[in-house]
Amino acid sequence: MSTHRRISVTDDVSGVSVVRFVDKKIVDSGSIEQLGEELNSLVLVEKRNMILLNFDSVEFMSSAALNKLISLNSKVKAAAGRLKICCLRAEIKEVFTITRLDRVLDLRKTEADAIAAFKL
């Protein structure tokens, strides 16, 4: 199991890997690169393919971090898995809407809604 500095990962009883972010603000390039590496290792190294990103603690996220989410989504799909995102603050959700990522990524209001959607 890998050691993570930017994320914490717990496994739901249904096999979903719930990822929470350590940083409240995801803005500087070094942190974003490390975050991307940690997220990618969930799929490529740890072989997780049902991933829920819980943004509850994230207050701000730069647009550069969006590329990491797009990349992660591609890797999860290539591993025959599914990625869901939940608990976005209104300001962050607006960025997903403006960039039309809300059409590419599966956004859910609550963690419970997202976990239930994995079962569909």
Secondary structure as UniProt FT lines:
FT   STRAND          7..11
FT   TURN            13..14
FT   STRAND          17..21
FT   STRAND          25..26
FT   HELIX           29..44
FT   STRAND          50..54
FT   TURN            56..57
FT   STRAND          60..61
FT   HELIX           64..78
FT   TURN            79..80
FT   STRAND          82..86
FT   HELIX           90..98
FT   TURN            99..100
FT   HELIX           101..103
FT   STRAND          106..108
FT   HELIX           111..118
//
